[in-house]
Amino acid sequence: MGYEEKIKQALEAGNVIIGTKQVMKNIKNGKVEYVLYAQNCPAEIKTDLLRNAKIANVQVEEFNGTGKQLGIFMAKAFPVAVVGVKKSS
């Protein structure tokens, strides 16, 4: 399953977290199973994200586009650098 399907299902279920701070917090708390980040995500954020995701055994993928395009994909009127999918209860 590609990231389009994963995000679409998560949006329908209301299991999406948007924003670097919220996604990082939820990774550290073990509440995230999947992360998608924009190609132009700042290097420092990307490094932190990948390190924390590896420790927490969270799958991470790079979105094939910019933060602005990821924002459009998420139906938001603003750029989005990082999106997380919450673990199913």
Residue frames as qw, qx, qy, qz and C-alpha x, y, z in Angstrom:
[[0.000, 0.891, 0.455, 0.000, 0.00, 0.00, 0.00],
 [0.421, 0.412, -0.010, 0.808, 1.41, 3.39, -1.02],
 [0.157, -0.185, -0.445, 0.862, 1.35, 6.49, 1.12],
 [0.325, -0.157, -0.284, -0.888, -1.70, 7.82, -0.73],
 [0.646, -0.328, -0.629, -0.284, -3.83, 4.91, 0.51],
 [0.508, -0.238, -0.620, 0.548, -2.39, 4.97, 4.03],
 [0.031, -0.075, -0.204, 0.976, -3.07, 8.67, 4.44],
 [0.443, -0.210, -0.425, -0.761, -6.51, 8.44, 2.82],
 [0.638, -0.350, -0.686, -0.030, -7.56, 5.66, 5.23],
 [0.405, -0.234, -0.502, 0.728, -6.13, 7.55, 8.20],
 [0.128, -0.077, -0.045, -0.988, -7.95, 10.75, 7.20],
 [0.566, -0.304, -0.538, -0.545, -11.25, 8.87, 6.95],
 [0.680, -0.369, -0.604, 0.190, -10.65, 7.32, 10.38],
 [0.251, -0.925, 0.025, -0.283, -9.51, 10.61, 11.92],
 [0.865, -0.396, 0.062, 0.300, -6.09, 9.17, 12.77],
 [0.601, 0.543, 0.002, 0.586, -3.87, 11.87, 11.24],
 [0.444, -0.751, -0.090, 0.480, -1.46, 14.12, 13.11],
 [0.515, 0.730, 0.106, 0.437, -0.19, 17.20, 11.26],
 [0.089, -0.934, 0.229, -0.260, 2.89, 19.16, 12.25],
 [0.546, 0.430, -0.628, 0.350, 6.44, 18.41, 13.30],
 [0.174, -0.393, 0.615, -0.661, 6.03, 19.06, 17.04],
 [0.790, -0.095, 0.236, -0.558, 2.87, 16.98, 17.37],
 [0.897, 0.271, -0.339, -0.085, 4.22, 14.10, 15.29],
 [0.384, 0.451, -0.672, 0.444, 7.52, 14.03, 17.25],
 [0.412, -0.328, 0.524, -0.670, 5.68, 14.11, 20.57],
 [0.890, 0.029, 0.114, -0.440, 3.45, 11.22, 19.52],
 [0.748, 0.388, -0.529, 0.098, 6.40, 9.19, 18.16],
 [0.123, 0.426, -0.699, 0.561, 8.13, 9.52, 21.53],
 [0.559, -0.145, 0.491, -0.652, 4.91, 8.43, 23.28],
 [0.204, -0.043, 0.969, 0.136, 4.58, 5.37, 21.01],
 [0.466, 0.509, 0.523, -0.501, 1.32, 6.54, 19.42],
 [0.469, 0.675, -0.272, -0.499, 2.45, 6.76, 15.76],
 [0.841, 0.017, 0.528, 0.116, 2.82, 3.89, 13.30],
 [0.618, 0.427, 0.409, 0.518, 3.67, 5.77, 10.10],
 [0.125, -0.769, -0.017, 0.627, 5.22, 9.13, 9.14],
 [0.583, 0.582, 0.365, 0.434, 5.29, 11.01, 5.85],
 [0.271, -0.710, 0.003, 0.650, 7.54, 14.06, 5.37],
 [0.500, 0.855, 0.059, -0.128, 7.91, 16.57, 2.53],
 [0.814, 0.328, -0.006, 0.480, 10.96, 16.52, 0.25],
 [0.252, 0.648, -0.159, 0.700, 11.88, 20.04, 1.33],
 [0.694, -0.694, -0.192, -0.011, 11.57, 19.29, 5.04],
 [0.010, -0.880, 0.437, -0.188, 14.48, 21.04, 6.81],
 [0.633, 0.327, -0.680, 0.173, 17.51, 18.77, 7.28],
 [0.063, -0.299, 0.698, -0.648, 17.56, 19.20, 11.08],
 [0.709, -0.023, 0.271, -0.650, 13.91, 18.15, 11.38],
 [0.849, 0.278, -0.384, -0.234, 14.42, 15.25, 8.99],
 [0.399, 0.370, -0.763, 0.349, 17.43, 13.99, 10.98],
 [0.313, -0.182, 0.623, -0.693, 15.53, 14.19, 14.29],
 [0.796, 0.118, 0.029, -0.593, 12.48, 12.57, 12.75],
 [0.778, 0.309, -0.540, -0.089, 14.40, 9.66, 11.25],
 [0.203, 0.329, -0.786, 0.482, 16.36, 9.07, 14.47],
 [0.451, -0.085, 0.537, -0.708, 13.26, 9.06, 16.69],
 [0.833, 0.199, -0.135, -0.498, 11.28, 6.95, 14.21],
 [0.612, 0.337, -0.712, 0.069, 14.07, 4.36, 14.08],
 [0.032, -0.225, 0.772, -0.594, 14.18, 4.12, 17.88],
 [0.560, 0.105, 0.450, -0.688, 10.38, 3.76, 18.03],
 [0.302, 0.078, 0.910, 0.274, 10.27, 1.36, 15.05],
 [0.415, 0.682, 0.338, -0.498, 8.00, 3.69, 13.04],
 [0.604, 0.352, 0.529, 0.481, 7.81, 3.43, 9.25],
 [0.009, -0.745, 0.017, 0.667, 8.87, 6.66, 7.49],
 [0.592, 0.435, 0.517, 0.439, 8.46, 7.70, 3.85],
 [0.132, -0.347, 0.124, 0.920, 9.33, 10.80, 1.87],
 [0.467, 0.709, 0.437, -0.297, 6.45, 12.55, 0.09],
 [0.546, 0.207, 0.467, 0.664, 7.17, 13.11, -3.60],
 [0.088, 0.792, 0.310, 0.519, 6.68, 16.86, -3.39],
 [0.159, 0.376, -0.339, 0.848, 7.16, 20.02, -1.34],
 [0.025, -0.258, -0.715, 0.649, 5.53, 21.03, 1.93],
 [0.389, 0.259, -0.017, -0.884, 3.07, 23.15, -0.03],
 [0.555, 0.098, -0.675, -0.476, 2.11, 20.14, -2.16],
 [0.298, -0.136, -0.902, 0.281, 1.81, 17.96, 0.94],
 [0.179, 0.245, 0.435, -0.847, -0.49, 20.60, 2.43],
 [0.540, 0.203, -0.314, -0.754, -2.68, 20.43, -0.68],
 [0.483, 0.035, -0.866, -0.125, -2.64, 16.61, -0.52],
 [0.193, -0.239, -0.803, 0.510, -3.83, 16.88, 3.10],
 [0.087, -0.732, -0.555, -0.386, -6.56, 19.38, 2.07],
 [0.404, -0.688, -0.253, 0.547, -4.95, 22.15, 4.11],
 [0.317, 0.922, 0.127, 0.183, -4.48, 25.78, 3.07],
 [0.213, -0.882, 0.421, -0.004, -0.93, 25.84, 4.43],
 [0.540, 0.483, -0.688, 0.044, 2.35, 23.97, 3.87],
 [0.873, -0.415, 0.171, -0.191, 2.82, 20.74, 5.84],
 [0.162, 0.670, -0.724, 0.019, 6.31, 19.35, 6.53],
 [0.086, 0.151, -0.968, 0.181, 5.39, 16.23, 8.52],
 [0.736, -0.179, -0.144, -0.637, 2.30, 14.01, 8.81],
 [0.065, -0.229, 0.939, -0.249, 1.85, 11.11, 11.21],
 [0.682, -0.208, -0.503, -0.488, -0.67, 8.28, 11.31],
 [0.493, -0.445, 0.541, -0.516, -1.80, 7.21, 14.77],
 [0.070, 0.093, -0.993, 0.007, -1.69, 3.56, 15.74],
 [0.582, -0.315, -0.500, -0.558, -5.04, 1.79, 15.54],
 [0.429, -0.414, 0.527, -0.606, -6.61, 1.20, 18.92]]
